[in-house]
Amino acid sequence: MQAFSRDFYDRDTIQVARDLLGKLLVHRADGIERIGKIVEVEAYLGPHDLAAHTSKGLTPRTRVMFGPPGHAYIYLIYGMHHCMNVVTEADGTGAAVLLRALEPVANLSENTRGPGRLCKAMGLNKSHYGHDLCSPDLFIAANPAAEDIVIADSPRIGVDYAGEWAAKPLRFYIAGNPYISRK
């Protein structure tokens, strides 16, 4: 398996979000290769998107989201759950795609439904903040067992504070997949 090149991430965030579905998230660490098929994501479009962390501007927390594309933005929520985003678009854009759920493929025995559980199962934490996803140890790759999928969309989850942005259909998932976090 080979990591996608930076060009894969240096595109429109919504297109990257949709294209991530069915691809494989791979984490190689401590002699174990954990692999999950991405089945649910959310797009965060930059500082104008009131649900995006970058809506508060450039901060130490959001620095990696402002580029370059193809890096991991991993943060802690509720003081206990890590969440992983994939940085998209050109430097300075502040956009990313949240990985919400995986279908286990290899060496994942824990629940992978939801962004916090996904990170726990994959062994990801804040030490992976800014990690280059074009590397050989944490990356996204084409799925050799790819199949045709139907992509559904809905509003993002847990962003009611974002006003009109809360209702935008920026959550994408593989329709009918049993591993999505919510119907």
Secondary structure, DSSP 8 states (H G I E B T S, - for coil): -----HHHHSS-HHHHHHHHTT-EEEEEETTEEEEEEEEEEEEE--TTSTTSGGGG-S-TTTGGGGS-SSBEEEEEETTTEEEEEEEESSTT--EEEEEEEEEEEES--S--BSHHHHHHHHT--GGGTT-BTBSSSEEEE--TT-----EEEE--SS-GGGGGGGGS--EEEETT-TTSS--
